[in-house]
Amino acid sequence: MKRLWQYIHIDGVNNKVFLSKYQRSLHNVDRLTGRPWWKKEQLSNAHFFKRLEEKWTTIRDEGLSLLDTDGLFKSESEDLREVGDWKQFELYARGVKNQKNCKRCPKTCQLIETFPDATGCRRGQIKFSVVQPGTHVWPHCGPTNCRLRSHLGLKVPPGVFIRVANEIRSWVEGEFLIFDDSFEHEIWHNGTSTRLILIIDFWHPELTKEEKRTLSNV
């Protein structure tokens, strides 16, 4: 028996409010390819991700150093937790660099600055994200299909999982997961120690230069 929210999702698709039952963002460019998971090889900027994977221990060490300082990580502004602790340390938001925070992790920010489709993404963020044991983040969708989201695993204990659409994966230290967060996604931390990742949003690869220049913030 379908629940009310399932009927709402189906009705939204039928009335062309949502792109699909899983992809329910509202600020969209309809012609863009929509798939839950992406591979580096499908992107023209794959070299950027490979470079950061080569430098992942440098990024990890700066992230862990930030974690050691009380009060630097702030609670996620969206109220999406069923239970647990989910915090962030923001480096870029909507294409604007957080100068103060980047001074605390200069090597990480120097690496990121070589990727203008990320630093200039006005519909995205770049941030360290930490989740503590026992956390569950409700199923939710990002606001737009104009970006993709990448997660670099930095400290990944057993028992942590992310579902995007109908597929569940886990992070691997030193490797990127790349997905379209306009698709429904959900996070569980069933482990016993901190999970730390670097999140990098970047423009969808099929956007034109003009669209990247003119699309509004969300």
MOJOHU-V444126 format. One record per pair of residues at least 6 apart in sequence whose ideal C-beta (glycine too) atoms are under 8 Angstrom apart, sorted by sequence separation. I is the first residue (numbers start at 1). GAP is how many residues later the second one is. If there is no record, write none. Layout:
((I	GAP) (I	GAP))
//
This chain:
((12	6) (13	6) (18	6) (19	6) (40	6) (43	6) (66	6) (67	6) (80	6) (91	6) (92	6) (102	6) (112	6) (113	6) (118	6) (131	6) (162	6) (163	6) (171	6) (179	6) (189	6) (13	7) (52	7) (66	7) (91	7) (102	7) (112	7) (119	7) (142	7) (161	7) (162	7) (13	8) (90	8) (118	8) (161	8) (162	8) (169	8) (207	8) (9	9) (17	9) (19	9) (40	9) (161	9) (162	9) (203	9) (40	10) (76	10) (91	10) (160	10) (10	11) (19	11) (23	11) (75	11) (76	11) (90	11) (91	11) (151	11) (160	11) (9	12) (12	12) (75	12) (76	12) (89	12) (97	12) (74	13) (75	13) (20	14) (22	14) (73	14) (74	14) (91	14) (112	14) (156	14) (9	15) (19	15) (73	15) (74	15) (156	15) (162	15) (164	15) (73	16) (74	16) (156	16) (164	16) (72	17) (91	17) (156	17) (164	17) (91	18) (153	18) (155	18) (165	18) (153	19) (154	19) (164	19) (165	19) (92	20) (123	20) (151	20) (153	20) (164	20) (165	20) (181	20) (91	21) (123	21) (153	21) (164	21) (97	22) (129	22) (152	22) (153	22) (163	22) (66	23) (105	23) (123	23) (124	23) (152	23) (153	23) (162	23) (163	23) (95	24) (123	24) (139	24) (152	24) (153	24) (162	24) (163	24) (171	24) (95	25) (124	25) (151	25) (162	25) (63	26) (92	26) (95	26) (121	26) (128	26) (150	26) (151	26) (161	26) (171	26) (92	27) (94	27) (95	27) (150	27) (151	27) (160	27) (161	27) (94	28) (150	28) (151	28) (160	28) (92	29) (94	29) (95	29) (131	29) (149	29) (150	29) (160	29) (161	29) (94	30) (148	30) (149	30) (159	30) (160	30) (94	31) (148	31) (149	31) (159	31) (160	31) (72	32) (92	32) (93	32) (148	32) (149	32) (159	32) (92	33) (148	33) (158	33) (159	33) (92	34) (147	34) (157	34) (90	35) (91	35) (92	35) (145	35) (157	35) (160	35) (90	36) (91	36) (157	36) (90	37) (91	37) (145	37) (157	37) (66	38) (89	38) (144	38) (155	38) (157	38) (66	39) (88	39) (89	39) (142	39) (143	39) (155	39) (156	39) (65	40) (88	40) (141	40) (142	40) (155	40) (156	40) (88	41) (89	41) (141	41) (155	41) (156	41) (62	42) (63	42) (87	42) (88	42) (141	42) (154	42) (62	43) (86	43) (87	43) (141	43) (154	43) (86	44) (140	44) (141	44) (153	44) (154	44) (62	45) (63	45) (86	45) (139	45) (140	45) (152	45) (59	46) (62	46) (85	46) (86	46) (139	46) (140	46) (151	46) (152	46) (84	47) (85	47) (139	47) (151	47) (59	48) (84	48) (138	48) (151	48) (152	48) (58	49) (59	49) (84	49) (85	49) (86	49) (137	49) (150	49) (58	50) (84	50) (85	50) (136	50) (137	50) (149	50) (150	50) (83	51) (84	51) (86	51) (136	51) (137	51) (149	51) (150	51) (55	52) (59	52) (83	52) (84	52) (135	52) (136	52) (149	52) (150	52) (58	53) (83	53) (84	53) (135	53) (136	53) (148	53) (81	54) (82	54) (135	54) (147	54) (148	54) (73	55) (81	55) (82	55) (134	55) (147	55) (148	55) (55	56) (81	56) (82	56) (131	56) (133	56) (134	56) (147	56) (148	56) (73	57) (80	57) (81	57) (132	57) (133	57) (146	57) (147	57) (148	57) (80	58) (131	58) (133	58) (146	58) (52	59) (133	59) (145	59) (51	60) (80	60) (133	60) (133	61) (146	61) (66	62) (78	62) (132	62) (51	63) (67	63) (131	63) (132	63) (130	64) (131	64) (63	65) (130	65) (146	65) (48	66) (130	66) (48	67) (129	67) (128	68) (129	68) (128	69) (129	69) (146	69) (45	70) (48	70) (128	70) (129	70) (127	71) (128	71) (45	72) (126	72) (127	72) (126	73) (125	74) (126	74) (144	74) (126	75) (143	75) (125	76) (124	77) (123	78) (124	78) (124	79) (121	80) (123	80) (121	81) (118	82) (121	82) (118	83) (120	83) (118	84) (115	85) (117	85) (118	85) (117	86) (115	87) (112	88) (64	90) (108	90) (63	91) (64	91) (63	92) (120	92) (123	92) (59	93) (122	93) (60	94) (122	94) (123	94) (59	95) (60	95) (117	95) (122	95) (123	95) (27	96) (56	96) (56	97) (56	98) (53	99) (52	100) (49	101) (86	101) (84	105) (38	110) (34	111) (88	111) (32	113) (60	113) (32	114) (25	116) (27	116) (28	116) (29	116) (24	117) (25	117) (26	117) (27	117) (28	117) (29	117) (56	117) (57	117) (23	118) (25	118) (26	118) (27	118) (28	118) (56	118) (22	119) (25	119) (27	119) (56	119) (25	120) (53	121) (23	122) (53	122) (95	122) (53	123) (94	123) (52	124) (19	126) (37	127) (49	127) (67	127) (36	128) (36	129) (49	129) (67	129) (36	130) (37	130) (36	131) (37	132) (64	132) (63	133) (43	135) (63	135) (40	136) (60	136) (40	138) (39	139) (59	139) (37	140) (38	140) (37	141) (38	141) (23	142) (37	142) (38	142) (22	143) (36	143) (37	143) (22	144) (36	144) (35	145) (34	146) (52	146) (36	147) (34	148) (34	149) (28	154) (23	157) (25	157) (45	157) (24	158) (23	159) (23	160) (24	160) (45	160) (22	161) (23	161) (44	161) (22	162) (43	162) (19	163) (42	163) (33	171) (32	172) (33	173) (32	174) (29	175) (31	175) (32	175) (29	178) (29	182) (29	186) (27	191))
//
